Amino acid sequence: MASFWEFRDGHQRHSSGGEIPPFLSMGWTPNSGPDLVLSEDEKSDTEDKEETELGVMEDQRSVILHLISQLKLGMDLTKVVLPTFILEKRSLLEMYADFMAHPDLLLAITAGATPEERVICFVEYYLTAFHEGRKGALAKKPYNPIIGETFHCSWEVPKDSVKPKRTAPHSPHSHNHDHPSESYKLRFVAEQVSHHPPISCFYCECKEKRLCVNTHVWTKSKFMGMSVGVSMIGEGVLRLLEHGEEYVFTLEFTYNNGETKVIDTTTLPVCPKKIRPLEKQGPMESRNLWREVTQYLRLGDIDAATEQKRRLEEKQRVEERKRENLRTPWQPKYFIQEGDGWVYFNPLWKAH
């Protein structure tokens, strides 16, 4: 899998998809307003890194076989109701955050001596992220985010760990005078902005490195006979304000050949995210929202987990019908719709 890339700088803009529309005024305010997230409330994540198996797979063998018997080649799996026992005990929004588990590679991009080096560094970071994004030996399905659901976290990245993967002689960005005891702060926020289609948005920034990533994405999946095909629809934009550059990447599936570099992802250091405890989280934050479902899954009480999941989904359907009857569109907290895309309401590039 690879991504399509488009490079932009302050003088030339080449795009097969047209220019990004101008951003809305900073005076825009969501109906309910963004929540204030205090960094001092965040603690190192203590959630289990590995998915603990519930020991129910063999007991549910007949359910699995019945489900498989109903699948047809090319069938849209988003319309298939999967049994609760195969859920991953975390929301898809948190899964996107776990793709940031190697933030040192992301922050090192700005130290590349040329645009080519910087984009290669980003591709290296992007591809290595998939290893840590998956928990456990078995592939499982995360919770489908509820519209309005959010997830917040951050990382403290030691400055002496952020080193360029390659440098050119006399590059002005190739040296690092940072004190090794200091850290960069990388912040992340994700929000489910739409139910049909199920669009997730996330934004990540490091003010000190003047770097940010803005992404909107939704997935399609279909049964391929012996495998599952997943398509990611959307776009991400990496902005390096120090260099005045934007790197636009779509999430297409493609085959490529050419120069190959092998990276042993099992040896890469993992930086744990920091997140506020449940008692500090709002009712629509992922871990708080899915708290009871997660608790029952950990206890192995599949029936209770299924019932709690059903209640959440039914509440979402009821509220959606109310909005339709009142002709009131959903108003996200953190993201503004721009054409076919979504943009964080207070991005780093607006402050510079």
C-alpha positions in Angstrom: 0.0 0.0 0.0 1.2 3.5 -0.8 -0.1 7.0 -0.8 -0.4 9.6 -3.6 1.6 12.7 -2.8 1.5 16.2 -4.0 4.1 18.8 -3.1 3.4 22.4 -2.7 5.5 25.4 -1.8 5.0 29.1 -1.6 5.6 29.7 -5.3 4.3 26.7 -7.2 1.2 24.6 -6.6 0.6 21.6 -8.8 -2.6 19.6 -8.0 -4.7 17.1 -9.9 -7.6 17.8 -7.6 -7.6 21.7 -7.7 -6.6 24.2 -5.1 -7.6 23.9 -1.4 -10.4 26.4 -0.9 -9.7 29.4 1.3 -10.1 28.7 5.0 -13.0 30.2 7.0 -12.6 33.1 9.4 -11.2 32.4 12.8 -14.3 34.0 14.2 -16.3 30.8 13.5 -17.5 29.1 16.7 -19.2 25.7 17.0 -22.7 25.7 18.6 -21.4 24.0 21.8 -17.9 25.3 21.6 -14.7 23.2 21.8 -13.9 21.7 25.1 -10.9 23.0 27.0 -8.4 20.2 27.5 -5.8 20.8 30.1 -2.4 19.2 29.5 -1.7 19.0 33.2 -4.6 16.6 33.5 -3.1 14.1 31.1 -1.3 11.0 32.5 0.7 8.3 30.8 -1.6 5.8 29.2 -2.0 2.7 31.4 -4.3 0.8 29.0 -3.1 -2.7 28.1 -0.9 -2.6 25.0 -2.0 -6.1 23.9 -5.5 -7.3 23.2 -6.3 -10.0 25.8 -8.1 -12.9 24.3 -11.5 -13.6 25.9 -11.3 -17.3 25.3 -14.7 -17.3 23.6 -13.6 -17.7 20.0 -14.1 -21.5 20.1 -17.4 -21.1 21.9 -18.6 -18.8 19.1 -17.5 -21.1 16.3 -21.1 -21.7 15.1 -21.8 -17.9 15.0 -18.6 -17.3 13.0 -19.4 -20.1 10.5 -23.0 -18.8 10.1 -21.7 -15.3 9.5 -19.2 -16.5 6.9 -21.9 -18.5 5.1 -23.8 -15.3 4.4 -20.9 -13.5 2.8 -20.8 -13.1 -0.9 -17.9 -12.1 -3.1 -17.7 -8.3 -3.3 -20.2 -7.8 -0.5 -20.1 -4.5 1.3 -19.0 -5.4 4.9 -20.1 -2.0 6.3 -23.6 -3.3 6.2 -22.8 -6.5 8.0 -23.5 -6.6 11.7 -20.5 -8.3 13.3 -20.7 -10.1 16.7 -19.6 -8.1 19.7 -16.9 -10.6 20.8 -14.6 -9.7 17.9 -14.5 -6.0 18.9 -11.1 -4.5 19.8 -12.1 -2.6 23.0 -11.2 0.8 21.6 -12.7 3.3 19.3 -11.6 3.9 15.7 -10.7 7.4 16.8 -8.2 6.1 19.3 -6.8 3.7 16.7 -5.9 6.7 14.6 -4.1 8.2 17.6 -2.1 4.9 18.0 -0.7 5.5 14.5 1.3 8.3 16.1 3.2 5.8 18.3 6.5 6.8 16.7 6.3 10.6 17.0 10.1 11.0 16.9 10.0 10.0 13.2 7.2 12.5 12.5 9.0 15.4 14.1 12.3 14.5 12.4 10.8 15.3 9.0 11.5 19.0 9.3 15.2 18.3 9.6 15.4 16.9 6.1 17.7 18.9 3.9 15.5 18.8 0.7 11.8 18.4 -0.1 12.6 14.9 -1.4 14.3 13.9 1.9 11.4 15.3 3.9 8.7 13.5 2.0 10.7 10.2 2.2 10.9 10.7 5.9 7.2 11.1 6.1 6.6 8.0 4.1 8.9 6.1 6.4 7.0 7.4 9.4 3.6 6.7 7.8 4.3 3.1 6.9 6.0 2.2 10.2 2.9 3.5 12.1 0.8 0.6 10.9 2.7 -1.9 13.0 1.9 -0.2 16.3 -1.6 0.7 15.3 -2.6 -2.9 15.5 -3.0 -4.5 18.9 -2.6 -8.3 19.5 -2.0 -11.2 17.2 -5.6 -11.3 15.9 -7.0 -8.5 13.7 -10.2 -7.2 15.4 -12.7 -4.5 14.7 -12.6 -1.2 16.7 -15.8 0.5 17.8 -17.6 2.5 15.1 -17.4 6.1 16.4 -20.6 7.8 17.4 -21.2 11.1 15.6 -19.9 13.9 17.9 -17.4 11.5 19.6 -14.0 12.9 20.3 -10.6 11.6 21.4 -7.8 13.8 22.9 -4.2 12.8 23.7 -0.6 14.0 23.5 3.0 12.9 23.5 6.1 14.1 25.3 8.9 13.4 22.8 12.5 13.7 24.1 14.3 16.2 21.9 17.4 14.0 21.7 15.3 11.2 20.1 14.3 13.4 17.2 17.0 13.0 14.7 16.9 13.3 10.9 17.1 10.0 9.0 19.4 11.6 6.5 21.2 14.9 6.2 23.1 16.8 3.6 26.5 18.5 4.3 26.1 21.9 5.8 22.3 21.6 6.0 21.0 24.5 8.2 18.5 22.0 9.7 20.9 19.1 10.2 22.1 20.0 13.7 20.3 19.8 17.0 21.3 22.1 19.9 18.3 21.0 22.1 19.0 20.0 25.7 18.4 16.2 25.9 16.3 16.6 29.0 13.7 18.7 27.2 10.7 17.4 25.2 8.6 18.4 22.3 4.8 18.5 22.9 2.7 16.8 20.2 -1.0 17.2 20.5 -3.8 15.2 18.9 -7.6 15.6 18.6 -10.0 13.4 16.6 -13.7 13.8 16.0 -16.5 11.9 14.3 -18.1 14.6 12.1 -20.5 12.5 10.0 -22.5 9.3 10.3 -23.5 8.9 6.7 -20.8 8.6 5.4 -18.9 7.8 8.6 -16.2 10.5 8.4 -13.5 10.7 11.0 -11.2 13.8 11.3 -8.0 14.2 13.2 -5.5 16.9 13.7 -2.0 16.7 15.2 0.4 19.6 15.8 3.8 20.4 17.4 4.0 24.2 17.8 7.7 24.2 18.6 8.6 22.3 15.4 5.9 24.3 13.4 4.5 21.1 12.0 0.9 19.9 11.8 -1.2 17.2 10.1 -4.9 17.6 9.2 -6.8 14.5 7.9 -10.3 13.4 7.2 -11.0 9.8 6.3 -13.7 7.1 6.0 -13.4 3.5 5.1 -15.2 1.0 2.8 -14.6 -2.7 3.1 -15.8 -5.7 1.0 -15.5 -9.4 1.1 -12.8 -10.7 -1.4 -13.3 -14.5 -0.9 -10.2 -15.3 1.1 -9.5 -11.8 2.4 -11.1 -8.5 3.2 -10.5 -5.5 0.9 -10.4 -2.1 2.7 -10.4 1.2 0.9 -9.6 4.4 2.8 -11.3 7.5 1.3 -10.1 11.0 2.2 -7.1 13.2 2.4 -4.4 14.3 4.7 -2.2 17.4 4.6 1.2 17.6 6.3 2.3 21.2 6.7 5.9 22.2 7.5 5.7 25.9 8.3 9.4 26.2 8.7 9.9 25.4 5.0 6.6 26.8 3.8 5.6 23.4 2.4 2.4 21.3 2.2 2.5 17.6 1.4 -0.9 16.3 0.4 -1.5 12.6 0.7 -4.5 10.6 -0.3 -5.1 7.1 1.0 -5.3 5.1 -2.2 -4.4 1.4 -2.6 -1.7 0.9 -5.2 1.2 -1.3 -6.2 4.6 0.2 -6.8 8.2 -0.9 -7.6 11.5 0.8 -7.3 14.0 1.4 -4.6 13.2 -0.6 -1.4 14.2 0.2 2.2 13.5 -2.3 5.0 12.8 -1.0 8.5 12.5 -3.5 11.4 9.4 -2.0 13.1 9.8 -4.4 16.1 13.0 -2.5 17.1 11.5 1.0 16.9 11.0 2.7 20.3 7.3 3.4 21.1 6.3 6.6 22.8 3.3 6.1 25.0 0.5 8.7 24.6 -0.8 10.8 27.5 -4.5 10.9 28.1 -6.8 12.3 30.8 -8.3 9.8 33.3 -12.0 8.9 32.8 -13.2 11.2 35.5 -11.7 14.1 33.7 -13.2 13.2 30.3 -16.5 14.5 28.9 -19.4 12.2 28.1 -18.6 12.1 24.3 -14.9 11.3 24.7 -14.2 7.8 23.3 -13.0 6.0 26.4 -15.8 7.5 28.6 -18.4 7.0 25.9 -17.6 3.3 25.4 -16.6 2.6 29.0 -19.3 0.1 29.9 -18.9 -1.8 26.6 -15.2 -2.1 27.3 -15.7 -3.2 30.9 -18.0 -6.0 30.0 -15.8 -7.2 27.2 -12.9 -7.4 29.6 -15.1 -9.4 32.0 -16.0 -11.7 29.1 -19.7 -10.8 29.5 -20.6 -10.7 25.8 -24.3 -10.4 26.2 -24.0 -7.3 28.5 -21.4 -5.7 26.2 -23.8 -6.3 23.2 -26.7 -4.7 25.1 -24.6 -1.6 26.1 -23.4 -1.3 22.5 -27.0 -1.5 21.2 -28.1 1.2 23.6 -25.4 3.6 22.4 -26.3 3.0 18.7 -30.0 3.3 19.3 -29.5 6.6 21.1 -27.5 7.8 18.1 -30.3 6.8 15.7 -33.0 8.5 17.9 -31.0 11.8 17.9 -30.4 11.6 14.2 -34.1 11.3 13.5 -34.8 14.3 15.7 -32.3 16.4 13.8 -33.9 15.2 10.5 -37.3 16.2 11.7 -36.1 19.6 12.8 -33.9 20.0 9.7 -31.0 20.8 12.0 -27.6 19.7 10.6 -25.0 18.3 12.9 -22.5 20.9 14.1 -19.0 19.5 14.9 -16.9 21.0 17.7 -13.4 21.0 16.2 -13.7 20.8 12.5 -15.1 22.9 9.7 -16.3 21.5 6.4 -14.4 23.0 3.4 -15.8 21.7 0.2 -15.4 17.9 0.3 -12.9 18.1 3.1 -12.7 19.0 6.7 -10.3 21.4 8.5 -9.4 21.9 12.1 -11.1 25.0 13.5 -7.8 26.6 14.9 -4.9 25.2 12.9 -1.3 26.0 13.5 -0.9 27.6 10.0 -3.6 30.2 10.9 -1.5 31.4 13.9 1.6 32.1 11.8 
